[in-house]
Amino acid sequence: MKINAIAGMLVAFVIVVVAGGALLLNAPDPASLANSGTPGQAAAPVSAPGEFAKPAAPAVGPAAAPRNEAFVIKRILPITGPIKYGEWHWNEDGVPADGPLVMTVDLEARVLSVFRGGYEIGATAVLLGTQEKPTPLGKFPIIWKKADHYSSIYDNAPMPYTLRLTNDGIAIHGTKVEKGYASHGCVGVPTPFAKKLFAVAKLGDEVIITRGKRIGKGDSLIGG
């Protein structure tokens, strides 16, 4: 009886060992588990030990447009101190004759400057509008010009060498520029200066009116 019991135990042990080996042979490989996914889905990539995912390269935006050198300031007239009422300057020496003409008006400094091809050729003190009838801010092309013009609104007042900027009558024109006087929104300049400006200005030339904006050599008159 004891021999039969021992034999039975040996047989059972052998069966357990064989079954365990079969289980080990059929166990899935860890790498295959890592690379397996849900049926119909791509498996996620596995990084090697010590390897990190590389960040995506930053997107490269479009290159900035180059500045138009014809509007970059190349010369400022050598004027000493603030320009006084009635004072004006004009000098075209050495300036190319075919550059674009741009006029700037600073309401704070009360000064108009004329640039051709980026070279300042003229500057003057100006009369401006009042709080009730202010000189507008903005960019205005010259839309009309007349050398011998009179106001149809204000008692037929003379407006020599008019360069009109708006349809409601805002213009640059000649007048007596003295302290204590103002306009009805126009930019008044000394009449001899107005005559010179009238001779070089064309329809479509731009007038830029700002308040307190300072520009100098190397800056662009039109921005950018």
GROMACS elastic network, one bead per residue, 0.5 to 0.9 nm:
[ bonds ]
;  ai    aj funct       b0    kb
    1     4     6  0.51274   500
    1     5     6  0.62151   500
    1     6     6  0.86696   500
    2     5     6  0.50565   500
    2     6     6  0.61697   500
    2     7     6  0.85525   500
    3     6     6  0.51805   500
    3     7     6  0.61238   500
    3     8     6  0.85630   500
    4     7     6  0.50569   500
    4     8     6  0.61163   500
    4     9     6  0.86835   500
    5     8     6  0.50601   500
    5     9     6  0.62769   500
    5    10     6  0.87424   500
    6     9     6  0.51145   500
    6    10     6  0.62980   500
    6    11     6  0.87273   500
    7    10     6  0.51382   500
    7    11     6  0.62726   500
    7    12     6  0.87191   500
    8    11     6  0.51609   500
    8    12     6  0.62883   500
    8    13     6  0.87031   500
    9    12     6  0.51305   500
    9    13     6  0.61990   500
    9    14     6  0.87068   500
   10    13     6  0.50851   500
   10    14     6  0.62439   500
   10    15     6  0.87374   500
   11    14     6  0.52092   500
   11    15     6  0.63823   500
   11    16     6  0.88644   500
   12    15     6  0.51492   500
   12    16     6  0.63646   500
   12    17     6  0.88306   500
   13    16     6  0.51753   500
   13    17     6  0.63073   500
   13    18     6  0.86931   500
   14    17     6  0.52191   500
   14    18     6  0.62106   500
   14    19     6  0.86560   500
   15    18     6  0.52298   500
   15    19     6  0.61716   500
   15    20     6  0.86528   500
   16    19     6  0.52075   500
   16    20     6  0.61889   500
   16    21     6  0.87540   500
   17    20     6  0.51692   500
   17    21     6  0.63349   500
   17    22     6  0.87828   500
   18    21     6  0.52495   500
   18    22     6  0.64256   500
   18    23     6  0.89025   500
   19    22     6  0.51349   500
   19    23     6  0.64279   500
   19    24     6  0.88875   500
   20    23     6  0.51312   500
   20    24     6  0.63977   500
   20    25     6  0.87744   500
   21    24     6  0.51171   500
   21    25     6  0.62287   500
   21    26     6  0.87368   500
   22    25     6  0.51495   500
   22    26     6  0.63399   500
   22    27     6  0.88265   500
   23    26     6  0.52511   500
   23    27     6  0.62529   500
   24    27     6  0.53207   500
   24    28     6  0.89323   500
   25    28     6  0.85748   500
   28    31     6  0.85839   500
   28    32     6  0.70171   500
   28    33     6  0.69995   500
   29    32     6  0.52728   500
   29    33     6  0.64430   500
   29    34     6  0.89020   500
   30    33     6  0.50018   500
   30    34     6  0.62843   500
   30    35     6  0.87784   500
   31    34     6  0.50684   500
   31    35     6  0.63355   500
   31    36     6  0.86236   500
   32    35     6  0.51477   500
   32    36     6  0.60222   500
   33    36     6  0.51754   500
   33    37     6  0.80901   500
   34    37     6  0.80469   500
   34    43     6  0.81281   500
   34    44     6  0.81191   500
   34    45     6  0.87869   500
   34    46     6  0.75308   500
   35    42     6  0.89169   500
   35    43     6  0.54283   500
   35    44     6  0.66720   500
   35    45     6  0.73034   500
   35    46     6  0.74775   500
   36    39     6  0.85521   500
   36    42     6  0.82374   500
   36    43     6  0.56608   500
   36    44     6  0.82148   500
   37    40     6  0.79998   500
   37    41     6  0.60700   500
   37    42     6  0.65356   500
   37    43     6  0.50939   500
   37    44     6  0.77394   500
   38    41     6  0.54699   500
   38    42     6  0.79223   500
   38    43     6  0.80404   500
   39    42     6  0.83631   500
   43    46     6  0.89426   500
   47    50     6  0.80313   500
   47    51     6  0.58679   500
   47    52     6  0.69367   500
   47    53     6  0.76208   500
   48    51     6  0.53985   500
   48    52     6  0.82933   500
   49    52     6  0.85864   500
   54    57     6  0.88238   500
   55    58     6  0.87431   500
   56    59     6  0.88217   500
   57    60     6  0.88776   500
   60    63     6  0.86349   500
   61    64     6  0.89097   500
   62    65     6  0.87192   500
   63    66     6  0.88113   500
   64    67     6  0.89551   500
   65   224     6  0.83542   500
   66    69     6  0.86890   500
   66   224     6  0.83580   500
   67    70     6  0.86861   500
   67    71     6  0.81806   500
   67    72     6  0.78559   500
   67   220     6  0.77445   500
   67   223     6  0.86109   500
   67   224     6  0.63272   500
   68    71     6  0.58963   500
   68    72     6  0.70138   500
   68   220     6  0.81340   500
   68   224     6  0.86433   500
   69    72     6  0.50346   500
   69    73     6  0.83760   500
   69   117     6  0.80945   500
   69   118     6  0.78050   500
   69   220     6  0.80368   500
   70    73     6  0.82762   500
   70    99     6  0.66037   500
   70   100     6  0.68903   500
   70   116     6  0.82779   500
   70   118     6  0.58644   500
   70   220     6  0.88851   500
   71    74     6  0.88592   500
   71    99     6  0.86576   500
   71   100     6  0.74845   500
   71   101     6  0.88202   500
   71   102     6  0.81964   500
   71   115     6  0.85191   500
   71   116     6  0.82007   500
   71   117     6  0.59420   500
   71   118     6  0.50048   500
   71   119     6  0.88152   500
   71   219     6  0.84575   500
   71   220     6  0.55921   500
   71   221     6  0.54733   500
   71   222     6  0.66476   500
   71   223     6  0.87688   500
   72   117     6  0.76592   500
   72   118     6  0.51058   500
   72   119     6  0.84470   500
   72   217     6  0.75674   500
   72   218     6  0.58501   500
   72   219     6  0.55796   500
   72   221     6  0.61241   500
   72   222     6  0.83312   500
   73    76     6  0.76196   500
   73   115     6  0.80225   500
   73   117     6  0.79284   500
   73   119     6  0.60316   500
   73   120     6  0.76824   500
   73   215     6  0.84568   500
   73   216     6  0.66159   500
   73   218     6  0.53019   500
   73   219     6  0.56604   500
   73   220     6  0.61742   500
   73   221     6  0.68609   500
   74   117     6  0.83211   500
   74   118     6  0.53656   500
   74   119     6  0.53980   500
   74   120     6  0.79452   500
   74   216     6  0.85177   500
   74   217     6  0.54397   500
   74   218     6  0.64137   500
   74   219     6  0.85604   500
   75    78     6  0.89612   500
   75   115     6  0.88961   500
   75   118     6  0.69471   500
   75   120     6  0.57688   500
   75   121     6  0.86317   500
   75   216     6  0.84344   500
   75   217     6  0.63119   500
   75   218     6  0.89572   500
   76    79     6  0.84178   500
   76   115     6  0.89887   500
   76   119     6  0.67373   500
   76   120     6  0.52568   500
   76   121     6  0.80865   500
   76   216     6  0.73861   500
   76   217     6  0.70142   500
   77    89     6  0.81685   500
   77    90     6  0.84763   500
   77    91     6  0.78437   500
   77   119     6  0.84597   500
   77   120     6  0.60125   500
   77   121     6  0.69994   500
   77   122     6  0.75960   500
   77   123     6  0.79557   500
   79    82     6  0.79579   500
   79    83     6  0.78753   500
   79    89     6  0.81998   500
   80    83     6  0.81197   500
   81    84     6  0.88490   500
   82   109     6  0.83965   500
   83    86     6  0.84683   500
   83    87     6  0.61336   500
   83    88     6  0.74324   500
   83   109     6  0.88147   500
   83   110     6  0.87403   500
   83   111     6  0.74519   500
   83   123     6  0.83922   500
   83   124     6  0.67223   500
   83   125     6  0.58377   500
   84    87     6  0.53654   500
   84    88     6  0.83231   500
   84   124     6  0.82526   500
   84   125     6  0.61526   500
   84   179     6  0.89804   500
   85    88     6  0.85309   500
   85   124     6  0.82162   500
   85   125     6  0.54317   500
   85   126     6  0.71129   500
   85   127     6  0.84570   500
   85   177     6  0.58354   500
   85   178     6  0.53934   500
   85   179     6  0.62263   500
   86   124     6  0.77120   500
   86   125     6  0.64604   500
   86   126     6  0.79887   500
   86   176     6  0.73970   500
   86   177     6  0.51099   500
   86   178     6  0.61509   500
   86   179     6  0.87042   500
   86   189     6  0.81253   500
   86   190     6  0.62590   500
   87   123     6  0.87006   500
   87   124     6  0.59904   500
   87   125     6  0.61605   500
   87   177     6  0.85461   500
   87   190     6  0.78855   500
   88   122     6  0.75219   500
   88   123     6  0.57431   500
   88   125     6  0.65923   500
   88   189     6  0.86897   500
   88   190     6  0.74875   500
   88   192     6  0.88937   500
   88   193     6  0.68074   500
   89   121     6  0.79926   500
   89   122     6  0.54183   500
   89   123     6  0.52585   500
   89   124     6  0.62666   500
   89   193     6  0.79430   500
   90   114     6  0.89565   500
   90   120     6  0.87144   500
   90   121     6  0.55339   500
   90   123     6  0.66751   500
   90   124     6  0.87312   500
   90   193     6  0.78070   500
   90   196     6  0.83145   500
   91    94     6  0.89084   500
   91    95     6  0.87069   500
   91   120     6  0.81341   500
   91   121     6  0.50107   500
   91   122     6  0.63934   500
   92    95     6  0.54700   500
   92    96     6  0.84205   500
   92    97     6  0.86697   500
   92   116     6  0.89581   500
   92   119     6  0.85710   500
   92   120     6  0.82361   500
   92   121     6  0.52388   500
   92   122     6  0.80922   500
   93    96     6  0.87890   500
   93   121     6  0.83423   500
   95    98     6  0.89500   500
   95    99     6  0.86343   500
   95   116     6  0.75676   500
   95   117     6  0.79376   500
   95   119     6  0.66542   500
   95   120     6  0.87963   500
   95   121     6  0.79053   500
   96    99     6  0.62220   500
   96   116     6  0.76599   500
   96   117     6  0.70650   500
   96   119     6  0.85801   500
   97   116     6  0.77883   500
   97   117     6  0.83570   500
   98   101     6  0.88348   500
   98   116     6  0.79168   500
   98   117     6  0.74621   500
   99   115     6  0.88421   500
   99   116     6  0.52328   500
   99   118     6  0.77197   500
   99   119     6  0.88879   500
  100   115     6  0.79767   500
  100   116     6  0.54203   500
  100   117     6  0.51833   500
  100   118     6  0.80123   500
  100   205     6  0.76299   500
  101   114     6  0.71931   500
  101   115     6  0.56792   500
  101   117     6  0.66228   500
  101   118     6  0.82838   500
  101   200     6  0.80949   500
  101   201     6  0.69607   500
  101   202     6  0.82628   500
  101   205     6  0.59812   500
  101   206     6  0.72312   500
  102   113     6  0.83998   500
  102   114     6  0.60200   500
  102   115     6  0.52316   500
  102   116     6  0.64637   500
  102   117     6  0.83282   500
  102   118     6  0.83201   500
  102   201     6  0.88370   500
  102   205     6  0.62854   500
  102   206     6  0.52893   500
  102   207     6  0.60217   500
  102   208     6  0.76445   500
  102   221     6  0.76705   500
  102   222     6  0.87879   500
  103   112     6  0.69108   500
  103   113     6  0.56341   500
  103   115     6  0.61781   500
  103   116     6  0.87868   500
  103   205     6  0.80836   500
  103   206     6  0.63845   500
  103   208     6  0.62023   500
  103   209     6  0.84514   500
  104   111     6  0.81658   500
  104   112     6  0.55962   500
  104   113     6  0.52436   500
  104   114     6  0.65791   500
  104   115     6  0.81716   500
  104   206     6  0.85285   500
  104   207     6  0.57316   500
  104   209     6  0.58683   500
  104   210     6  0.76994   500
  104   221     6  0.83128   500
  105   108     6  0.89732   500
  105   109     6  0.84862   500
  105   110     6  0.71777   500
  105   111     6  0.57764   500
  105   113     6  0.65305   500
  105   126     6  0.86836   500
  105   187     6  0.84245   500
  105   207     6  0.74664   500
  105   208     6  0.61949   500
  105   210     6  0.62317   500
  105   211     6  0.81130   500
  106   109     6  0.54495   500
  106   110     6  0.55767   500
  106   111     6  0.55703   500
  106   112     6  0.66077   500
  106   113     6  0.86954   500
  106   208     6  0.85715   500
  106   209     6  0.60637   500
  106   210     6  0.51157   500
  106   211     6  0.51990   500
  106   212     6  0.60637   500
  106   213     6  0.68922   500
  106   214     6  0.84884   500
  107   111     6  0.70892   500
  107   112     6  0.88125   500
  107   126     6  0.89313   500
  107   128     6  0.74894   500
  107   135     6  0.80729   500
  107   137     6  0.85973   500
  107   209     6  0.72423   500
  107   210     6  0.62445   500
  107   212     6  0.68427   500
  108   111     6  0.80755   500
  108   210     6  0.82142   500
  108   211     6  0.52982   500
  108   212     6  0.51669   500
  108   213     6  0.85015   500
  109   112     6  0.88332   500
  109   125     6  0.83700   500
  109   211     6  0.79918   500
  109   212     6  0.68723   500
  110   124     6  0.85393   500
  110   125     6  0.58254   500
  110   126     6  0.55533   500
  110   127     6  0.72044   500
  110   128     6  0.74690   500
  111   123     6  0.69239   500
  111   124     6  0.56167   500
  111   126     6  0.56700   500
  111   127     6  0.88217   500
  112   122     6  0.81188   500
  112   123     6  0.55675   500
  112   124     6  0.54467   500
  112   125     6  0.64242   500
  112   126     6  0.66216   500
  112   187     6  0.85801   500
  112   189     6  0.82451   500
  112   209     6  0.89334   500
  113   120     6  0.69243   500
  113   121     6  0.77925   500
  113   122     6  0.56118   500
  113   124     6  0.66758   500
  114   119     6  0.82490   500
  114   120     6  0.56426   500
  114   121     6  0.57303   500
  114   123     6  0.62379   500
  114   197     6  0.80795   500
  115   118     6  0.54778   500
  115   119     6  0.51133   500
  115   121     6  0.57156   500
  115   122     6  0.71570   500
  115   221     6  0.87621   500
  116   119     6  0.52307   500
  116   120     6  0.64755   500
  116   121     6  0.68621   500
  117   120     6  0.84749   500
  118   217     6  0.88568   500
  118   220     6  0.82390   500
  118   221     6  0.76678   500
  120   123     6  0.77589   500
  122   193     6  0.82437   500
  122   197     6  0.82401   500
  123   193     6  0.86391   500
  124   189     6  0.69797   500
  124   190     6  0.77754   500
  124   193     6  0.76782   500
  125   177     6  0.75300   500
  125   188     6  0.87230   500
  125   189     6  0.68791   500
  125   190     6  0.81158   500
  126   177     6  0.63495   500
  126   178     6  0.86897   500
  126   187     6  0.63302   500
  126   188     6  0.53590   500
  126   189     6  0.50479   500
  126   190     6  0.76530   500
  127   175     6  0.85154   500
  127   176     6  0.86134   500
  127   177     6  0.59827   500
  127   178     6  0.77081   500
  127   179     6  0.84238   500
  127   181     6  0.69783   500
  127   182     6  0.54239   500
  127   183     6  0.62141   500
  127   185     6  0.89932   500
  127   186     6  0.78007   500
  127   187     6  0.57832   500
  127   189     6  0.66449   500
  128   134     6  0.73266   500
  128   135     6  0.60623   500
  128   181     6  0.85764   500
  128   182     6  0.54939   500
  128   183     6  0.53305   500
  128   184     6  0.75638   500
  128   185     6  0.60309   500
  128   186     6  0.61432   500
  128   187     6  0.53039   500
  128   188     6  0.65624   500
  129   132     6  0.79020   500
  129   133     6  0.55118   500
  129   136     6  0.86667   500
  129   182     6  0.56422   500
  129   186     6  0.62501   500
  129   187     6  0.75402   500
  130   133     6  0.50041   500
  130   135     6  0.75167   500
  130   182     6  0.65224   500
  130   183     6  0.69162   500
  130   184     6  0.67696   500
  130   185     6  0.69051   500
  131   134     6  0.51993   500
  131   135     6  0.87086   500
  132   184     6  0.84335   500
  132   185     6  0.89675   500
  133   136     6  0.89667   500
  133   183     6  0.80787   500
  133   184     6  0.54060   500
  133   185     6  0.53428   500
  134   183     6  0.85407   500
  134   184     6  0.71054   500
  134   186     6  0.83395   500
  135   170     6  0.77642   500
  135   183     6  0.84982   500
  135   184     6  0.77818   500
  135   186     6  0.61026   500
  135   187     6  0.72522   500
  135   209     6  0.85423   500
  136   170     6  0.83929   500
  136   185     6  0.72362   500
  136   186     6  0.87713   500
  136   209     6  0.72862   500
  136   210     6  0.86887   500
  137   208     6  0.77770   500
  137   209     6  0.50152   500
  137   210     6  0.55925   500
  137   211     6  0.75656   500
  138   207     6  0.82495   500
  138   208     6  0.59130   500
  138   209     6  0.52531   500
  138   210     6  0.66474   500
  139   206     6  0.66959   500
  139   207     6  0.57279   500
  139   209     6  0.62894   500
  139   210     6  0.87085   500
  140   143     6  0.84832   500
  140   165     6  0.56486   500
  140   166     6  0.73355   500
  140   204     6  0.85518   500
  140   205     6  0.83306   500
  140   206     6  0.56162   500
  140   207     6  0.51255   500
  140   208     6  0.64005   500
  140   209     6  0.80896   500
  141   164     6  0.85290   500
  141   165     6  0.60205   500
  141   166     6  0.83642   500
  141   203     6  0.71874   500
  141   205     6  0.53517   500
  141   207     6  0.60114   500
  141   208     6  0.86850   500
  142   145     6  0.75051   500
  142   163     6  0.61130   500
  142   164     6  0.57264   500
  142   166     6  0.80824   500
  142   171     6  0.85255   500
  142   201     6  0.82785   500
  142   202     6  0.71618   500
  142   205     6  0.56006   500
  142   206     6  0.63721   500
  142   207     6  0.73340   500
  143   163     6  0.75387   500
  143   164     6  0.58030   500
  143   165     6  0.58066   500
  143   166     6  0.72367   500
  143   167     6  0.83052   500
  143   202     6  0.89554   500
  143   203     6  0.56214   500
  143   204     6  0.63194   500
  143   205     6  0.86383   500
  144   162     6  0.80125   500
  144   163     6  0.60092   500
  144   164     6  0.51106   500
  144   165     6  0.73966   500
  144   166     6  0.89470   500
  144   202     6  0.89358   500
  144   203     6  0.64583   500
  144   204     6  0.88733   500
  145   149     6  0.88697   500
  145   161     6  0.72008   500
  145   162     6  0.54133   500
  145   164     6  0.60053   500
  145   198     6  0.79458   500
  145   201     6  0.89835   500
  145   202     6  0.83203   500
  145   203     6  0.74844   500
  146   149     6  0.59116   500
  146   160     6  0.76438   500
  146   161     6  0.57736   500
  146   162     6  0.52833   500
  146   163     6  0.68976   500
  146   164     6  0.85439   500
  146   198     6  0.85566   500
  147   159     6  0.83471   500
  147   160     6  0.55218   500
  147   162     6  0.60037   500
  147   163     6  0.85867   500
  147   195     6  0.80699   500
  147   198     6  0.75012   500
  148   158     6  0.79695   500
  148   159     6  0.71922   500
  148   160     6  0.51877   500
  148   161     6  0.62385   500
  148   162     6  0.76631   500
  149   157     6  0.87281   500
  149   158     6  0.62764   500
  149   159     6  0.52264   500
  149   160     6  0.55145   500
  149   161     6  0.70689   500
  149   162     6  0.65649   500
  150   153     6  0.89978   500
  150   154     6  0.87824   500
  150   155     6  0.87413   500
  150   156     6  0.52813   500
  150   157     6  0.54287   500
  150   159     6  0.52193   500
  150   160     6  0.74292   500
  151   154     6  0.55968   500
  151   155     6  0.68155   500
  151   157     6  0.51058   500
  151   158     6  0.63324   500
  151   159     6  0.65685   500
  151   169     6  0.89509   500
  152   155     6  0.70255   500
  152   156     6  0.56223   500
  152   157     6  0.79569   500
  153   156     6  0.68925   500
  153   157     6  0.83841   500
  154   157     6  0.59045   500
  156   159     6  0.88889   500
  158   174     6  0.84971   500
  158   175     6  0.80783   500
  159   162     6  0.60208   500
  159   172     6  0.87440   500
  159   173     6  0.55887   500
  159   174     6  0.59535   500
  159   175     6  0.69262   500
  159   188     6  0.89213   500
  160   173     6  0.58135   500
  160   174     6  0.51497   500
  160   175     6  0.74651   500
  160   191     6  0.71303   500
  160   194     6  0.76890   500
  160   195     6  0.80652   500
  161   172     6  0.80235   500
  161   173     6  0.54568   500
  161   174     6  0.61051   500
  161   191     6  0.78155   500
  161   194     6  0.59269   500
  161   195     6  0.59777   500
  161   197     6  0.83105   500
  161   198     6  0.58459   500
  161   199     6  0.89179   500
  162   171     6  0.63904   500
  162   172     6  0.57855   500
  162   174     6  0.71739   500
  162   194     6  0.80231   500
  162   198     6  0.75661   500
  163   170     6  0.87902   500
  163   171     6  0.53912   500
  163   172     6  0.51182   500
  163   173     6  0.63141   500
  163   198     6  0.72543   500
  163   201     6  0.82854   500
  163   203     6  0.85776   500
  164   167     6  0.78339   500
  164   169     6  0.65911   500
  164   170     6  0.60885   500
  164   172     6  0.64112   500
  164   173     6  0.83245   500
  165   168     6  0.86831   500
  165   169     6  0.72979   500
  165   170     6  0.56172   500
  165   171     6  0.51282   500
  165   172     6  0.75661   500
  165   206     6  0.89541   500
  165   207     6  0.79201   500
  166   169     6  0.56570   500
  166   170     6  0.53054   500
  166   171     6  0.70726   500
  167   170     6  0.74120   500
  169   185     6  0.86886   500
  169   186     6  0.78911   500
  170   184     6  0.83132   500
  170   185     6  0.61472   500
  170   187     6  0.77286   500
  171   185     6  0.81193   500
  171   186     6  0.50343   500
  171   187     6  0.62036   500
  171   188     6  0.82216   500
  172   186     6  0.59904   500
  172   188     6  0.58683   500
  172   189     6  0.71672   500
  172   194     6  0.79527   500
  173   186     6  0.76173   500
  173   187     6  0.66495   500
  173   188     6  0.53723   500
  173   189     6  0.61295   500
  173   190     6  0.82616   500
  173   191     6  0.74937   500
  173   194     6  0.61238   500
  173   195     6  0.88903   500
  173   198     6  0.88490   500
  174   177     6  0.86439   500
  174   187     6  0.87006   500
  174   188     6  0.57627   500
  174   189     6  0.50173   500
  174   190     6  0.53396   500
  174   192     6  0.75476   500
  174   193     6  0.75387   500
  174   194     6  0.51156   500
  174   195     6  0.76384   500
  175   188     6  0.56801   500
  175   189     6  0.58068   500
  175   190     6  0.54227   500
  175   191     6  0.54633   500
  175   194     6  0.84432   500
  176   181     6  0.87621   500
  176   188     6  0.77524   500
  176   189     6  0.73165   500
  176   190     6  0.57651   500
  176   191     6  0.70883   500
  177   181     6  0.73546   500
  177   182     6  0.86037   500
  177   188     6  0.68717   500
  177   189     6  0.62837   500
  177   190     6  0.57842   500
  177   191     6  0.87693   500
  178   181     6  0.59461   500
  178   182     6  0.86422   500
  179   182     6  0.84036   500
  182   185     6  0.83037   500
  182   186     6  0.89082   500
  182   188     6  0.83339   500
  183   186     6  0.57242   500
  183   187     6  0.72257   500
  183   188     6  0.69830   500
  184   187     6  0.88565   500
  188   191     6  0.86391   500
  188   194     6  0.86629   500
  189   192     6  0.84689   500
  189   193     6  0.66376   500
  189   194     6  0.60875   500
  190   193     6  0.53454   500
  190   194     6  0.61591   500
  190   195     6  0.88093   500
  191   195     6  0.61996   500
  191   196     6  0.88063   500
  192   195     6  0.51909   500
  192   196     6  0.66384   500
  192   197     6  0.88339   500
  193   196     6  0.52493   500
  193   197     6  0.62082   500
  193   198     6  0.85485   500
  194   197     6  0.50383   500
  194   198     6  0.59201   500
  194   199     6  0.85853   500
  195   198     6  0.51110   500
  195   199     6  0.63508   500
  196   199     6  0.52341   500
  196   200     6  0.68339   500
  196   201     6  0.88314   500
  197   200     6  0.55068   500
  197   201     6  0.59689   500
  198   201     6  0.53571   500
  198   202     6  0.80497   500
  199   202     6  0.83740   500
  201   204     6  0.87157   500
  201   205     6  0.65923   500
  202   205     6  0.56609   500
  203   206     6  0.86992   500
  208   221     6  0.86830   500
  208   222     6  0.84667   500
  210   213     6  0.61667   500
  215   218     6  0.85553   500
  215   219     6  0.61211   500
  215   220     6  0.80726   500
  215   221     6  0.78368   500
  216   219     6  0.57016   500
  216   220     6  0.86122   500
  217   220     6  0.85168   500
  219   222     6  0.89111   500
  219   223     6  0.77962   500
  219   224     6  0.88509   500
  220   223     6  0.50956   500
  220   224     6  0.66162   500
  221   224     6  0.87506   500
